[in-house]
Amino acid sequence: MEKFVVSARKYRPVGFEEVVGQEHITTTLKNAIDNEQLAQALLFCGPRGVGKTTCARIVARLINEQSIDNPLLGNDSFNIYELDAASNNSVDDIRNLIDQVRYPPQQGKYKVYIIDEVHMLSNQAFNAFLKTLEEPPSYAIFILATTEKHKVIPTILSRCQIFDFNRIEISDISGQLKMIAEKEGIDAEDEALSLIAQKADGAMRDALSLFDLIVTFSGKHVTYRATIDNLHILDYDYYFRMTEALFEQKTSETLLIFDEILKKGFDGHNFVVGLSSHFRDLMVCKDNATINLLTVSDNIKKGYQEQANAIPLSFLLSALSIINQCDINYKASKNQRLHVELALLKMAHLTSAISLAQVNANGDSSKKKS
C-alpha cells in the first residue's frame, strides 16, 4: 500500500507565489532578497497554520540560491538549521546554537537558523541569545517564529525585523482547497469547501486537515451534507427555519426545532451563538454596501438575501438583543434548556409587541394633532 501523505505536507508552498493570503509579507521579503536588504534577524508572528515556518524555509532557500520542486524533500541543506524552541528551550540549547554560529558555511553564502515557537524559550535562554542576535556574523541569519508575540521579551523584539502574518481569508482558503481538489480529481461542492474554510478559522493547515478528513469519509465526491455530518456542524437550514418560525410567531415550532437540535447532540450554547450570528448576517444583507461582509457561498447568500427582505430590521435588532442576553447569562443558568426556550418564546412574540408599539405610537401622535 502506498504511504498516504497529508495535504498540508504535499501542498506546502515551495515559493512565495504559492503562499496564500500573505501578500504583504511575501512581497516585502522578495524585494528584500532581490535588493540584498534582508535583515539578519527576522521575527514572524501570527496564528497557527498561516505560513510562518513555510516562509522561513523559502527565505532560507532563496538567499542560498537553492530551489526544490517537491515540498516533501524538506530541507536537507547544511546551511539551514531548524530548532524547535518548545522542546529545546534551555540555556544549554542556545549555547550549542551559538557555538554553531561561529563557524562559516561550508557551502553557499549564508547559514540560516529557523527557531520555531521562540516564545517558549526561558528568560535565561533569551538573555544568552541577545548578544548573538544583535551582532551576528555576516553569514548568519536568524528567523524566529511565534504564535504568541507578547511572550517574547522586548529586548529580543527590538533586535528583530517584525513581520505580522494575518489570518487567511475564507475566500482564499476555499480557493486553495478547490485547486487541490481539482488536482486530486475530487468533485467538491463550493458550499462544502466554504464550510471547511470557515471551520478552519483562518488557518490553512487546519483547513487542509479537515479537507483530508472529509475526503476520507466521502471519497471522491465531497458534498455539503457529508461535510456537515462529519464535522458535526449545525446546518444553515436550522437557523433559516428557526428565524422564520420566530417571525411568524409559531411558538410550538420554535420549541420543536430546538428540541430536534438538542437530540442530534448539539450544544445549546453553540446554537445560541449561531443564531445570533445568523441575525447579524441578515442585518448585513439589508444593505448592498455591506453584503460582501457575508462569508458564505453564493447559494447560501441568496437565501440570506431573501429572508432579509422578508423580515424587518426592527425585529432583527430586538431579537438580537434578546439572544445576546441569553448568550451572556447562559453559563450562569441552572436550567440552561429553559433559559434558551424562554428567550425563544420572547422572540416568538416580538412581531406582536412591535405591532402594538407602532399602534400606540400612532395613537399618541393622533391625539397630539387633535
N, C-alpha and C positions, 0 to 999 in steps of 0.2 A: 504494500500500500504506500502510495506517495505521501510524503510528510506534508501536512497542512501548514500553511504559513498565513498568519492573521493579516488582514488587510492593512492594519496600522504599520506593519513592517514591510509588507510587499509594496505598498504605495507611498512609503516615506519619501518626501521630496529629496532629489539629489542636486537641485539647482534652485536659485532664487525665484525663477519664473514659475516653479511648481508650488511654491509656498502660497497657501490660500489665506486671504484676509489680513495680511500684514504688509501691505504695500509700502506704508510709511517707514517700516523697518528695513525691508529688503532693498528699497531704493537708496536709502541712506548708506547702508553697508556696501552695496555695489559701487556707489560713487566714491566712497572712502577707499575701497580697494583699487578701483581704476585710477584714482588720483594719488595713490600712495599716501593717504592721510588717515590711515586706520590707527586708532588709539591702541596703546599697549595693554590697557585694562578695560574690559567691557563688562557691563552688568546687564543681563537680560532678565526682566521682571515680567510677571504676568500669571494668569491662571494656568491650571494644568492642561496639557494637551493642545496648546496653541502654536507650538513650533519653536520653542526656545532652544532646546538641545539640537533640533534639526538645523536651525540657522547657525548655531555654533559650529556644527560639523561642516556645513557648507563653507563658512568663512575659513575654517582651518584648511580645507582642501584648495580653495581658490587662491589663497595667498602663497601656497606652495605649488601652485600650478598643477594640481592633481585633479583628475576627474574620474568618476565612475558612472556606469550606466545602470548598474543593478544595486539598489539600496541594501540588498541582503548581504553584499560583500563586506559591509561595515568599514571600519577604519583600521586597516592593518598597517598603516604607515608608522615608522619610527618617530615621526615628527609630531604625532597627535597623541596626547595623554589625557585620558578621562578619569576623573576621580569622583566617586560618589561620597559627598560630604555627610550623608545621612549615616553611613557606617564607618567612615574614616574621618572622624571629627576631632581627634585629639591633637595635642601639640606635636607629638612624635610623627604623626602622619604629615603634618605641614612641614616639619623639619626635613623629612625624607623628600618631599616635593622640592623644597628649597635647594637641597643638595643636588637634585637632578638638574635644576635650572642653571647651575654653574657651568655645565658642560654644553658647548655649542652643538648644533645639529650635525649629524653625520652626513645627511643629505638634505637638499632643499635649503631654503632661506631661513625658515622660522621653526621654532618649537612652540606648539600651541597646547596650552593646558586648559581643559574644559572641566570646571568644578561644578557639578550639579548639586542642587539643594544646598547652596552655600550657607543659607541661614542656620543650618544645623551645626555649624562649627561652634566649638566652645569659645568663650571670651578669650581664653589664653591662646587658642589656636588663631583667632582673629588677630590678636596683638603680635603673635610671632610672624604673621603673614604681611604685616603693614609695610615694613621696610622694603621687602622684595617687590611688593605690589606698586610702591611709589617709584622705585628706581630699578626696574628690571633690566636685564641685559638687552642689547639692541635686537637680539634674535628671539626673544621670548615674548609671547602674547598670552594674556590670561583672559579667559571668557568665563565669567561666573553666571550661573543661572539660579533663580529662586522663584518660588511661588509666594513668598512672604517677605517682601522688601522691607517692611517695618522692623523685622527682626535682625536686619543687617546693621551693624554699628555705623554711626555717622562717619567715622574715620576711614572706613572702607568705602562708603558711598562717595566720599569726596575725592577718592583716588581713581574712580571709575567713570567711564562714559556710560550713561544710563539709557537703556532702551526699554520702553514700556510697551509690552505686547497687549493687544486688545483681545477680548472675547470675539470669536469668529461669528459673523452674521449668519442667521439661519439660512438665508438665500445662498450664501457662499457654500455652506456645508451641504445643503441639499443638491447644489450644482455639482459639487465634487463627488457626492455619492452617486449621482446619476451617471457621471462619466465613468466611474469604477464599475457600476452595474453594466453599462454598455460593453466595457472591455471584457467583463467576465461572462457575457452572454446571458445576463439575468434580466428578466422583464419585471420592472419595478414601477408601481404606480406612484405618481408625483405626490399624492396625499400621504402615502406611506413614508416616502423619503423626507417630506416636510415634517412629519411627526417625529421621526428619528432625530432630525436636526434640532427640533425643539427640546426633546428629551435630553440631548447631549449637553445643553446649557453652555453653548459656546466653545466646546472642546472637540476638536476634530478627532482626536484619538478615541474619545468616548463614543462619538458617532460611528466610527468605523467598527468598534467592538460591538455596538448594538446592531449594526448592519450585518455583521457576520452571524450574530445570534439569530436574527430573523431569517437569513438565508438558510441557515442550518435547519430551522423549524419548517420553513415553507418551500424550500427547494428553489427552482429557477424562476418561480413566479411569486414576487413579493407584493402582497395586497395590503390595502389599508386595514381590512378586517383582521387579517392574520397578525399584523403589527400591533393593533390594539389588544388583541387577545394575548399575545406573547409578552408584551411589555406591561400588561395589566394597567391600562390607561382608560379613563372614562371617555367614552365616545362623545364627540361634539353633539350628537343627536340627543343625548340625555339633557344637555343644557338648553337646546332649542325647544325640546318638548316641555321642560320644566318652565321656561320663560313664557311659553305660550299658555300653559295651564294657569300660571300665576296671573297673567294679564287678563285672561278670560274668567277669572275667579272660580276656577274648578278646584275647590279645596280638597275634595276626596282624591282627585287625580294627582295632585301635587304630593300628597302623603303616600300614595301607592308607588309613584315614581321613585321617591326617596327610599321606600322600603325595598324596592327592586334593586336599587344601587347598593344598599347595605347587604342584601342577600347574596350579591355577587362578590362580596368580600372587600369592597372599597371602604376606606376610612371616611367617616362623616366629616372630619375636618378638611380633608382633601376636596370633598365635594363642595364645601362652603367656599374654600379658596377658589376653586374652579368656577363656581357660579358668579362670584364677584368679578373674576377676570372676564367672564362672558358678558356681564353687564357693561364693563368698561369697554370691551371690544364693540359692543352695539353702539355705545355713545361715540366711539371713534368713527363709526360708519355713518354717523349723522351728517358729517361734512366731508365733501370730496377732497378738501385740503389735507385732512388727517387720515384718510382711509389707507394710505400707504404705511401707516404705523401698524397695521394688522399683519402679523407674520404667519399667515396660513396660505394654503394653496388657493388657486383661483376659484375652484368649485365651492369650497367652504366659504370663501369670501363673498361669493354670490348669495349664499344662504344668510350670511350676516347682514348683507345689504337689504335683503327682502324683509327680514324680521325687524331691522332698524327702522325701515319705512313704515311698518305697521304699528310700532309701539312708540308713544310719545316720550319726549325727553323727561317730562315731569315724573312719569312712572319709573324710568330707569334711575334717576337721581334718588328718589325716595327709596326704591328697592336696594340700591347700592349702599345707602346709609344704614338700612336695617341689617343687611348681610354683613356689612363691615363691623357693626356692633356684635353680631353673632360670632364673627371670627375672633374678635378681641376677647370675648368672655367665654369662649368655648372650653378651654382647658380648665377654667375655674369652676365650671358647671358640674354638679353632682350627677345630673341626669342629662348626658350630652345629646342623646337622641331627642328627648323632649325639647331641649334647648333649640335644636335646629328646626324641629317641627313647629315650634312656636313662632320662629322667625318666618317660616314658610307661610303660616296662616296669616301673619301680619301682612306679608307681601301680597297674599291672595285677595286681600280686601282693600288694597291700595286704590284700585280703579274706582270703587265706590266712594272712598274717602276723598279722592281728588275731585270727583264729580260733585260731591256735596260741598266741598270747599269752594268750588267755582260758582255753584248756585248761590251760596251765602254771600260770596263776594259780589255777584251781580245784583243780588237783592239789596245789599247795603249801598251800592252805587246808585240804584234806582231811588232809594229813599233820600239820599243826599240831593239828587237832582230835583225831586219834588219839594 
